[in-house]
Amino acid sequence: GTLNIRGGRVAAIGGTFAPGIGPGAGMADASGSVTISGGRVTAIGGNSGAGIGGGIYGSVNVTITGGSGTAIGGVYAPGVGPGRDGSGGSFIGPSGTTSWPSANPYSWGG
């Protein structure tokens, strides 16, 4: 599936093996995309889930072009990216970067 966040305030906390924002919770075939272009976002991943991205074993495409926020990954997972043992997907960050961020938590905007 696809999730677009264009404005407002969004706060999300993932359950076991799930991301705060994104597809999947322990399903290897869970994939999708998340686009954030505005608003204020706070996302906290569950155990093995990214703050924004995939759950355990999942893959996801994440694009962040605007807004502001913080993403905190669960144990063994990044702030933004595939969940634990996940792979694939893509990232386009606010400054045009295309490498998955290594920071956990990951913050953008002001």
HELIX and SHEET records of a PDB file:
SHEET    1   A 4 THR A   2  ILE A   5  0                                        
SHEET    2   A 4 SER A  33  ILE A  36  1                                        
SHEET    3   A 4 ASN A  61  ILE A  64  1                                        
SHEET    4   A 4 SER A  90  ILE A  92  1                                        
SHEET    1   B 4 ARG A   9  ILE A  13  0                                        
SHEET    2   B 4 ARG A  40  ILE A  44  1                                        
SHEET    3   B 4 SER A  68  ILE A  72  1                                        
SHEET    4   B 4 TYR A 106  TRP A 108 -1                                        
SHEET    1   C 2 ILE A  52  GLY A  53  0                                        
SHEET    2   C 2 VAL A  80  GLY A  81  1                                        
END                                                                             
